[in-house]
Amino acid sequence: MKKSWIACLLLQVPALAQAGAPASPKPGVSDVERYARRCQPQSAQRIARPQGTMLWGTRRDWNTEKASGEHESVLVSADLAPLRRAENGVQALRLEGGHLEASPVPRAGTAISGVVGAVLQGSASDGKPVEVAICGAEPSAEDPGMVFYRIEAWNAVAQEWENPCVAVDRDTAPRALAVSGVWDASGARQAVPGKFTFACQNGAITKCVLWGYKPWSCRDGQSMTDLHQACTRMARADYCGDGQSHTRQNTTIDIYDRLGVIQRTVTTSREWDPAKAAFEAAWAPDGATCISRTRDGRALETVLQECPHRFQAGAVTDLGEGERCTVRRTDVSAGAGLLRNLSYAAPQSPVSPGKGP
């Protein structure tokens, strides 16, 4: 029996984070002191700072007093080599499927565990360098070849090592997956030799992996890379394929695809009622191929204005099984989408933070 899931998107409403960061950076610390302070035990209590619909699942800026856009991130990529610092003779890392491996393998430990303690060179969305420390590696119970990492990045504003992943009520100490490729501000994935993405649990990149679209795997001889990329567009309702999301917090949707990784849900449960849902859109790696309705309730005309000449309105396209588009792409077939989704009508008022499945 094929797997069927309801995907519950826990997407945060854009808001300014709580104030509290220093107005100017503290005096710098030496390399010896900085590296000695990485990966220290952390308190179980964390302050959640919801930052909006997330691609990477990371903070937008270290300065909590700064208003930042959803295209910004304190960490968008990391380099496999050279390492800024490592333990037990490790000189470089390599990405194998859903996990990192140390090279050479340390005498004590394994190639997977040997990555702990390494400090990598990373980059923020503005191109500035940022150091990233791997503080823990925990293989997934469902897939031992996929490893969750507890990471810390050097906050040059506070002069402290901090978890760059956004914490919310469900995940107060979120971890990250190591995913091949680098995503830019437009939400496009690019294969960059020697670089990868630390994708946090609360971002679309990791959510799509957990829903079954592992970009390093294949199904029926077809790579899952494009399916995963299409999922990141769908998860954030990025219709135009420009990185702009069109969704609200705690939006529940139903996802299904052409390969049968996830099938359309036909039974009613506490989380989902198919009778109350309607077809929303079909999705390709670069955005929607056709749209029937918007997820957050805004008029379709608004989307057409955001990306003029991309969609054509007025001609109804029937995809079968009751799925009809009122807006379709001008450059590709409406039926070329790899994924489709259903959604409820947008709520009249935003859902309060922290609620939802």
Phi, psi and chi 1 to 4 in degrees:
 res  aa     phi    psi   chi1   chi2   chi3   chi4
   1 MET       -  127.4 -176.4  174.6 -176.2      -
   2 LYS   -75.0  152.8  -64.5 -177.9  178.4  179.0
   3 LYS   -71.5  137.4  177.8  168.2   53.1  179.0
   4 SER  -134.3  122.9  176.1      -      -      -
   5 TRP  -124.7  154.7  -72.1   -5.1      -      -
   6 ILE  -103.7  123.5  -64.1  -65.7      -      -
   7 ALA   -91.0  122.0      -      -      -      -
   8 CYS  -107.1  106.7  -58.1      -      -      -
   9 LEU   -85.2  118.5  -54.4 -175.4      -      -
  10 LEU  -100.4   82.9  -54.2  179.0      -      -
  11 LEU  -108.1  126.0  -58.2  174.3      -      -
  12 GLN   -83.8  144.3  -55.6  -61.5  -50.5      -
  13 VAL   -72.0  130.7  176.7      -      -      -
  14 PRO   -56.4  133.6  -25.4   34.3      -      -
  15 ALA  -158.9  153.6      -      -      -      -
  16 LEU   -71.9  137.6  -68.4  179.4      -      -
  17 ALA   -72.7  162.6      -      -      -      -
  18 GLN   -62.2  142.7  -61.0  175.6    6.5      -
  19 ALA   -70.7  160.7      -      -      -      -
  20 GLY   151.5  -15.8      -      -      -      -
  21 ALA   -76.4  150.7      -      -      -      -
  22 PRO   -59.4  147.7  -20.0   31.3      -      -
  23 ALA   -67.4  -27.5      -      -      -      -
  24 SER  -140.9  154.0   58.4      -      -      -
  25 PRO   -60.2  148.4  -21.0   32.8      -      -
  26 LYS   -72.5  163.6  -63.6  178.8 -178.7  178.6
  27 PRO   -56.5  144.8  -24.4   34.2      -      -
  28 GLY   -65.4  158.2      -      -      -      -
  29 VAL  -116.9  158.9  -62.3      -      -      -
  30 SER   -71.5  161.6   67.9      -      -      -
  31 ASP   -60.0  -41.8  -71.8   -9.0      -      -
  32 VAL   -60.2  -47.7  173.2      -      -      -
  33 GLU   -66.6  -41.4 -179.9 -177.0   -3.9      -
  34 ARG   -61.3  -48.4 -176.0  168.3   75.4 -104.4
  35 TYR   -69.6  -30.0  -66.4  137.2      -      -
  36 ALA   -67.3  -23.9      -      -      -      -
  37 ARG   -91.6   -1.1  -73.9  158.5   52.7 -178.2
  38 ARG   -77.2  154.3   76.4 -172.1 -170.0  -80.4
  39 CYS    59.2   37.1  -55.2      -      -      -
  40 GLN   -79.8  156.6  -64.8  -60.9  -51.8      -
  41 PRO   -55.3  141.5  -25.3   35.3      -      -
  42 GLN  -113.2  149.7  -61.5  179.2   -7.7      -
  43 SER   -70.2  149.0  167.7      -      -      -
  44 ALA   -71.8  -19.9      -      -      -      -
  45 GLN   -91.4  130.3  -63.9 -178.6  -14.3      -
  46 ARG  -133.9  153.2  -62.8 -175.0   62.2   86.6
  47 ILE   -93.3  122.9  -60.8  174.2      -      -
  48 ALA   -85.0  130.8      -      -      -      -
  49 ARG  -125.4   85.4  -65.0 -174.5  174.5   91.9
  50 PRO   -61.0  133.7   21.8  -32.5      -      -
  51 GLN  -124.2   10.3  -61.5 -175.7   23.8      -
  52 GLY   107.8 -176.5      -      -      -      -
  53 THR   -67.2  127.4   54.8      -      -      -
  54 MET  -116.6  137.8  -64.1  175.2  -74.5      -
  55 LEU   -90.6  -55.5  174.7   62.9      -      -
  56 TRP   -83.7  -23.7  -58.1  -81.8      -      -
  57 GLY    80.3   16.4      -      -      -      -
  58 THR  -106.5  166.4   51.0      -      -      -
  59 ARG   -64.0  151.1  -56.1 -173.4 -166.7 -172.1
  60 ARG   -80.4  -36.9  -68.0  177.8  177.1  174.4
  61 ASP  -155.2  148.6 -162.1  -79.1      -      -
  62 TRP   -71.5  -28.1  -68.6  121.0      -      -
  63 ASN   -81.4  106.0 -174.3  -12.1      -      -
  64 THR   -72.3   -8.7   57.0      -      -      -
  65 GLU   -91.9   -5.2  -65.5 -179.1  -31.0      -
  66 LYS   -93.9  132.5  177.4 -176.9  176.7 -177.8
  67 ALA   -80.5  121.4      -      -      -      -
  68 SER  -124.1  153.8  -56.2      -      -      -
  69 GLY   -90.4  166.4      -      -      -      -
  70 GLU   -72.0   -8.3   64.5  179.0  -17.3      -
  71 HIS   -85.2   -3.5  -61.3   93.6      -      -
  72 GLU  -102.2  150.9  -61.4  176.7   73.3      -
  73 SER  -157.7  145.0  169.9      -      -      -
  74 VAL   -76.5  -11.6  -61.6      -      -      -
  75 LEU  -154.3  113.6  179.2   64.3      -      -
  76 VAL  -115.9  -17.5  -63.4      -      -      -
  77 SER  -158.1  163.7   67.3      -      -      -
  78 ALA  -141.7  151.1      -      -      -      -
  79 ASP   -97.6  137.5  -62.1  -19.8      -      -
  80 LEU   -72.0  -30.7  -69.0  168.1      -      -
  81 ALA  -159.1  155.2      -      -      -      -
  82 PRO   -75.3  154.4   30.8  -36.5      -      -
  83 LEU   -80.7  143.9  -60.6  178.2      -      -
  84 ARG   -73.1  -32.8  -59.7  -72.1  -67.4  177.1
  85 ARG  -164.0  149.4 -167.1  174.6 -177.9   86.9
  86 ALA  -152.3  169.0      -      -      -      -
  87 GLU  -115.1  154.7  -53.6  -71.2  -16.6      -
  88 ASN    56.2   37.3  -58.3  -42.1      -      -
  89 GLY    78.7    5.7      -      -      -      -
  90 VAL   -67.0  132.6  173.3      -      -      -
  91 GLN  -111.7  -25.3  -62.3  176.7    0.7      -
  92 ALA  -157.4  166.3      -      -      -      -
  93 LEU  -120.5  154.0  -55.9 -177.8      -      -
  94 ARG  -133.4  150.0   61.6  175.7  179.1  -92.0
  95 LEU   -99.5  118.7 -176.4   59.7      -      -
  96 GLU  -118.6  101.5  -63.6  -71.8  -18.8      -
  97 GLY    62.2 -117.0      -      -      -      -
  98 GLY  -101.1   23.8      -      -      -      -
  99 HIS  -153.5  161.4   65.6  -87.7      -      -
 100 LEU   -95.2  149.9  -64.5  167.1      -      -
 101 GLU  -130.7  143.7  -67.2 -172.7   -6.1      -
 102 ALA   -84.8  144.6      -      -      -      -
 103 SER  -137.3  126.1  178.2      -      -      -
 104 PRO   -72.3  163.6   29.7  -36.6      -      -
 105 VAL   -67.6  126.4  178.6      -      -      -
 106 PRO   -65.7  152.7   23.8  -33.8      -      -
 107 ARG   -61.2  -41.6  -67.8 -177.4  178.7  179.3
 108 ALA   -98.8  112.3      -      -      -      -
 109 GLY   113.7 -167.4      -      -      -      -
 110 THR  -123.8  175.0   64.3      -      -      -
 111 ALA   -62.2  -31.1      -      -      -      -
 112 ILE   -78.2  -47.3  -67.5  179.1      -      -
 113 SER   -72.9  -21.4   63.9      -      -      -
 114 GLY   -68.2  -11.5      -      -      -      -
 115 VAL   -78.1  -19.7  -54.0      -      -      -
 116 VAL   -65.3  131.8  176.0      -      -      -
 117 GLY   100.1  -13.7      -      -      -      -
 118 ALA   -72.5  146.2      -      -      -      -
 119 VAL  -116.5  122.1  177.8      -      -      -
 120 LEU  -106.4  157.4  -70.6   66.5      -      -
 121 GLN   -88.3  124.9 -177.9   65.1   61.7      -
 122 GLY  -121.5  179.9      -      -      -      -
 123 SER  -136.9  144.7  -62.1      -      -      -
 124 ALA   -91.0  173.4      -      -      -      -
 125 SER   -64.7  -23.5   58.0      -      -      -
 126 ASP   -88.5    6.2   59.3    4.8      -      -
 127 GLY    88.0   -6.3      -      -      -      -
 128 LYS   -72.6  144.2  -67.3 -178.9  178.9  179.0
 129 PRO   -72.5  148.0   27.1  -34.9      -      -
 130 VAL  -147.2  133.9   55.6      -      -      -
 131 GLU   -84.4  142.1  -68.5 -178.6  -46.0      -
 132 VAL  -127.1  126.1 -170.5      -      -      -
 133 ALA  -105.0  136.3      -      -      -      -
 134 ILE   -93.7  114.3  -58.9  177.4      -      -
 135 CYS  -104.3  -11.6  -58.5      -      -      -
 136 GLY  -168.7  151.6      -      -      -      -
 137 ALA  -137.1  119.0      -      -      -      -
 138 GLU  -127.0  108.2  -56.5  170.8   32.8      -
 139 PRO   -60.4  144.0  -25.2   35.6      -      -
 140 SER   -68.0  139.6  165.9      -      -      -
 141 ALA   -66.6  -31.6      -      -      -      -
 142 GLU   -81.5  -29.6  -67.7   75.8   21.3      -
 143 ASP  -145.0   95.5 -179.7    0.2      -      -
 144 PRO   -58.7  -19.9  -23.5   34.3      -      -
 145 GLY   -79.2   -4.7      -      -      -      -
 146 MET  -111.1  125.7 -175.6  170.8   67.6      -
 147 VAL  -119.4  134.2  177.7      -      -      -
 148 PHE   -93.2  135.4  -71.2   95.6      -      -
 149 TYR  -115.1  136.0  -63.1   96.4      -      -
 150 ARG   -90.9  116.6 -175.1  169.1   71.2   84.6
 151 ILE  -119.9  157.1   61.9  173.0      -      -
 152 GLU  -135.2  143.8  -67.0  178.4   -4.9      -
 153 ALA  -119.0  150.5      -      -      -      -
 154 TRP   -79.3  116.0  179.8 -109.1      -      -
 155 ASN   -86.5  103.3  179.3  -13.2      -      -
 156 ALA   -70.5  -18.4      -      -      -      -
 157 VAL   -74.7  -50.3  175.4      -      -      -
 158 ALA   -89.5   -9.5      -      -      -      -
 159 GLN    57.3   47.5  -65.5  -74.9  -71.4      -
 160 GLU  -142.8  155.6  -64.0  -71.9   -9.3      -
 161 TRP   -83.3  129.2  -70.1   97.8      -      -
 162 GLU  -140.4  153.3  -63.6 -174.7   28.4      -
 163 ASN   -70.5  118.9 -173.5  -13.7      -      -
 164 PRO   -77.0   -9.5   30.6  -36.3      -      -
 165 CYS   -78.1  138.5  -60.9      -      -      -
 166 VAL   -70.0  128.7  173.0      -      -      -
 167 ALA   -95.2  132.6      -      -      -      -
 168 VAL  -127.9  177.1  -63.4      -      -      -
 169 ASP   -57.4  -37.7  -71.3  -12.2      -      -
 170 ARG   -74.5  -33.5  -73.3  172.4   61.0   92.6
 171 ASP  -130.5   90.0  -64.1  -56.2      -      -
 172 THR   -78.3  -19.1   57.3      -      -      -
 173 ALA  -135.3   67.2      -      -      -      -
 174 PRO   -64.1  147.0   23.3  -33.3      -      -
 175 ARG  -105.9 -175.8  -59.8  164.2  -62.4  170.3
 176 ALA  -135.5  152.7      -      -      -      -
 177 LEU  -102.4  151.0  -68.6  178.1      -      -
 178 ALA   -94.5  113.8      -      -      -      -
 179 VAL  -121.5  133.3 -176.4      -      -      -
 180 SER   -64.8  140.5  175.8      -      -      -
 181 GLY   102.2  166.0      -      -      -      -
 182 VAL  -130.5  132.4  176.1      -      -      -
 183 TRP  -101.7  133.7  -81.7 -101.2      -      -
 184 ASP   -96.6 -175.0   62.7   20.8      -      -
 185 ALA   -63.9  -24.1      -      -      -      -
 186 SER   -83.4   -1.2   72.5      -      -      -
 187 GLY    84.3    6.7      -      -      -      -
 188 ALA   -84.3  138.5      -      -      -      -
 189 ARG   -92.9  136.9  177.6 -168.8  177.0  -84.0
 190 GLN  -130.4  138.2  -59.8  164.6  -13.0      -
 191 ALA   -84.0  114.0      -      -      -      -
 192 VAL  -119.4  114.6 -179.1      -      -      -
 193 PRO   -54.7  133.0  -25.5   35.6      -      -
 194 GLY    82.6   -0.8      -      -      -      -
 195 LYS  -123.8  155.1  -67.9 -177.1  179.8  -69.1
 196 PHE  -151.4  178.4   70.4   98.7      -      -
 197 THR  -116.6  130.4  -63.2      -      -      -
 198 PHE   -86.8  100.6  -90.3  127.8      -      -
 199 ALA   -98.0  119.0      -      -      -      -
 200 CYS   -77.4  157.9  -60.1      -      -      -
 201 GLN   -59.8  -30.2  -75.5  176.6  -79.4      -
 202 ASN   -91.3   10.1  -65.9  -44.2      -      -
 203 GLY  -106.1  161.6      -      -      -      -
 204 ALA   -64.4  -33.2      -      -      -      -
 205 ILE   -59.6  -48.0  -62.8  171.6      -      -
 206 THR   -73.9  -39.1  -74.1      -      -      -
 207 LYS   -56.3  -42.8  -73.2  179.9 -179.5 -179.8
 208 CYS   -66.0  -34.3  -71.5      -      -      -
 209 VAL   -63.3  -45.6  171.2      -      -      -
 210 LEU   -68.7  -25.5  -61.7 -179.1      -      -
 211 TRP   -76.4   -9.0  -68.8  -23.8      -      -
 212 GLY   122.6   -7.8      -      -      -      -
 213 TYR   -94.4   78.0  -57.0  116.9      -      -
 214 LYS   -85.5  112.5  -60.4  175.2 -178.1  177.4
 215 PRO   -65.0  -16.3   23.1  -33.1      -      -
 216 TRP   -89.4   -2.3   56.7   83.6      -      -
 217 SER  -109.0  173.6   65.1      -      -      -
 218 CYS  -128.8  156.2  -65.1      -      -      -
 219 ARG  -139.2  126.0 -174.2 -179.7 -179.6   92.3
 220 ASP    53.7   37.4  -62.3  -25.0      -      -
 221 GLY    79.2    3.9      -      -      -      -
 222 GLN  -110.8  132.6  179.7  173.2  -29.6      -
 223 SER   -63.2  144.6  169.2      -      -      -
 224 MET   -90.1    3.4  -62.1  -78.6  -79.7      -
 225 THR   -59.4  -47.7  -58.5      -      -      -
 226 ASP   -68.4  -36.3  -76.1  -13.2      -      -
 227 LEU   -63.1  -42.5  -93.0  169.7      -      -
 228 HIS   -62.9  -44.2  176.1  -92.6      -      -
 229 GLN   -64.5  -41.5  175.5   61.2   13.0      -
 230 ALA   -61.6  -35.7      -      -      -      -
 231 CYS   -64.7  -39.4  177.7      -      -      -
 232 THR   -63.8  -33.8   64.9      -      -      -
 233 ARG   -68.2  -46.3  -59.6  -67.5 -169.4 -176.7
 234 MET   -63.6  -42.7 -179.7  -84.7  -53.6      -
 235 ALA   -59.3  -34.2      -      -      -      -
 236 ARG  -102.2    5.6  -56.0  176.5   62.8 -115.2
 237 ALA    52.7   49.3      -      -      -      -
 238 ASP   -90.3   75.7 -179.5    3.8      -      -
 239 TYR   -60.9  -43.6  -56.8  113.6      -      -
 240 CYS   -79.7  -11.9  -66.2      -      -      -
 241 GLY    69.1   31.1      -      -      -      -
 242 ASP  -117.7    9.4   59.4    1.4      -      -
 243 GLY    91.4   -1.9      -      -      -      -
 244 GLN   -91.5  122.7  179.9   66.5   41.7      -
 245 SER   -87.2  157.4   63.8      -      -      -
 246 HIS  -139.1   60.2  -58.2   78.3      -      -
 247 THR  -145.5  171.8 -173.0      -      -      -
 248 ARG  -121.0  167.2  -64.1 -175.9  179.4 -176.4
 249 GLN   -60.9  144.2  178.4 -171.4   -6.6      -
 250 ASN    57.9   38.6  -62.2  -23.9      -      -
 251 THR   -85.8  124.8  -57.6      -      -      -
 252 THR   -96.7  129.9  -57.3      -      -      -
 253 ILE  -135.1  166.1   63.6  176.7      -      -
 254 ASP  -113.8  128.9 -171.6   23.5      -      -
 255 ILE  -114.5  143.6  -50.4  168.0      -      -
 256 TYR  -155.0  158.2   43.5  102.6      -      -
 257 ASP  -138.5  170.7   60.3   80.0      -      -
 258 ARG   -74.1  -23.9  -63.4 -164.3  -30.4 -162.3
 259 LEU   -89.0   -8.4  -70.0 -178.1      -      -
 260 GLY    81.5   16.1      -      -      -      -
 261 VAL   -61.2  -44.5  178.6      -      -      -
 262 ILE  -128.1  130.0  -57.2  176.4      -      -
 263 GLN  -102.3  156.2  -65.1 -178.5  -21.6      -
 264 ARG   -62.5  136.0 -179.0  170.9  173.8  172.5
 265 THR   -83.0  128.6  -58.9      -      -      -
 266 VAL  -116.7   -9.0  -63.5      -      -      -
 267 THR  -104.2  150.4   57.8      -      -      -
 268 THR   -86.7  138.7  -58.3      -      -      -
 269 SER  -140.8  179.9   65.5      -      -      -
 270 ARG   -63.7  -30.7 -178.8  171.8   60.1   86.7
 271 GLU   -87.1  -21.6  -66.9   82.1   12.5      -
 272 TRP  -150.8  137.1 -175.4 -105.7      -      -
 273 ASP  -126.4  102.0 -175.6   -7.4      -      -
 274 PRO   -56.8  -29.5  -22.6   33.4      -      -
 275 ALA   -66.6  -22.4      -      -      -      -
 276 LYS   -97.4   -1.7  -63.5 -179.9  179.9  178.9
 277 ALA  -103.0  160.0      -      -      -      -
 278 ALA  -140.3  156.5      -      -      -      -
 279 PHE   -61.6  134.8  174.8   69.0      -      -
 280 GLU  -105.9  -57.4  178.6 -173.2  -36.6      -
 281 ALA  -164.0  164.4      -      -      -      -
 282 ALA  -111.9  149.1      -      -      -      -
 283 TRP  -131.4  139.7  -58.9   90.0      -      -
 284 ALA  -119.7  172.0      -      -      -      -
 285 PRO   -58.5  -23.8  -27.7   36.6      -      -
 286 ASP  -106.7   20.2   60.1  -11.7      -      -
 287 GLY   124.2 -166.9      -      -      -      -
 288 ALA   -73.9  143.0      -      -      -      -
 289 THR   -92.9  -27.6   60.3      -      -      -
 290 CYS  -157.8  155.6   72.8      -      -      -
 291 ILE  -134.5  139.9  -46.5  170.8      -      -
 292 SER  -107.3  -34.6  177.1      -      -      -
 293 ARG  -156.6  161.1   60.1 -165.8  -69.3 -178.3
 294 THR   -95.1  151.5   62.7      -      -      -
 295 ARG   -74.9  -33.3 -163.5  174.5  -55.2  169.0
 296 ASP   -96.4    5.7   59.7    3.5      -      -
 297 GLY    90.2   -3.3      -      -      -      -
 298 ARG   -72.0  156.8   74.6 -176.0   72.1 -171.7
 299 ALA   -65.6  143.7      -      -      -      -
 300 LEU   -59.7  -29.7  -83.5  174.1      -      -
 301 GLU   -58.8  -31.2  -70.8   74.5   12.3      -
 302 THR   -64.0  -42.5  -56.4      -      -      -
 303 VAL   -65.0  -41.4  176.1      -      -      -
 304 LEU   -61.6  -34.4  -61.8 -179.8      -      -
 305 GLN   -73.2  -30.0  -67.3  170.8    3.7      -
 306 GLU   -69.6  -34.5  -68.9  178.1    6.3      -
 307 CYS  -134.1   74.6   45.2      -      -      -
 308 PRO   -61.9  147.2   22.7  -33.7      -      -
 309 HIS    74.6   -1.2  -47.6  -59.6      -      -
 310 ARG   -87.3  -38.5 -175.4  177.8  177.8   87.0
 311 PHE  -117.4  155.8  -67.2  102.7      -      -
 312 GLN  -118.9  128.3  175.0 -176.3   -4.3      -
 313 ALA  -105.4  160.6      -      -      -      -
 314 GLY   104.4  -29.4      -      -      -      -
 315 ALA  -101.9  116.7      -      -      -      -
 316 VAL   -75.8  130.7  175.7      -      -      -
 317 THR  -113.8  123.5  -57.4      -      -      -
 318 ASP   -95.5  116.9 -168.0  -17.3      -      -
 319 LEU   -94.0   -2.8  -61.5  178.9      -      -
 320 GLY    94.2  162.7      -      -      -      -
 321 GLU    55.5   34.4  -61.0 -177.0    8.6      -
 322 GLY    78.5    9.6      -      -      -      -
 323 GLU   -99.7  116.1  -60.0  170.1   -4.1      -
 324 ARG  -130.2  135.4  -53.2  177.2   75.5 -170.9
 325 CYS  -102.7  141.2  -59.2      -      -      -
 326 THR  -105.1  -12.8   55.5      -      -      -
 327 VAL  -133.3  131.7  170.4      -      -      -
 328 ARG  -136.4  157.1   64.6 -176.5 -177.8 -173.9
 329 ARG   -66.5  149.1  -75.0  -90.8  -69.8  -85.2
 330 THR   -90.5  -16.3   58.4      -      -      -
 331 ASP  -108.0  -11.6   57.3  -21.1      -      -
 332 VAL  -138.3  161.8  -62.7      -      -      -
 333 SER   -70.4  142.1  166.8      -      -      -
 334 ALA   -60.4  -32.3      -      -      -      -
 335 GLY   -82.7    3.5      -      -      -      -
 336 ALA   -79.8   -6.2      -      -      -      -
 337 GLY   -62.9  142.5      -      -      -      -
 338 LEU   -85.6  -27.0  -59.0  175.8      -      -
 339 LEU  -127.6  154.8  -66.0  170.5      -      -
 340 ARG  -136.1  160.9  -60.5  179.7 -173.8  178.7
 341 ASN  -149.6  154.0   81.4  -75.9      -      -
 342 LEU  -110.2  156.3  -53.4  179.1      -      -
 343 SER  -151.7  162.1   59.9      -      -      -
 344 TYR   -81.0  165.7  -66.8  145.0      -      -
 345 ALA   -63.1  142.5      -      -      -      -
 346 ALA   -60.6  139.0      -      -      -      -
 347 PRO   -65.7  155.6   24.1  -33.6      -      -
 348 GLN   -71.6  -26.0  -63.1  -60.1  -48.1      -
 349 SER  -138.5  151.9   58.9      -      -      -
 350 PRO   -59.4  145.6  -22.7   34.2      -      -
 351 VAL   -75.5  141.1 -178.1      -      -      -
 352 SER   -67.0  143.7   58.4      -      -      -
 353 PRO   -57.6  146.3  -22.5   33.5      -      -
 354 GLY    86.5   -5.7      -      -      -      -
 355 LYS   -95.6  159.6  -53.6  -67.6 -175.7 -178.1
 356 GLY   122.3  167.3      -      -      -      -
 357 PRO   -70.8      -   26.3  -33.5      -      -
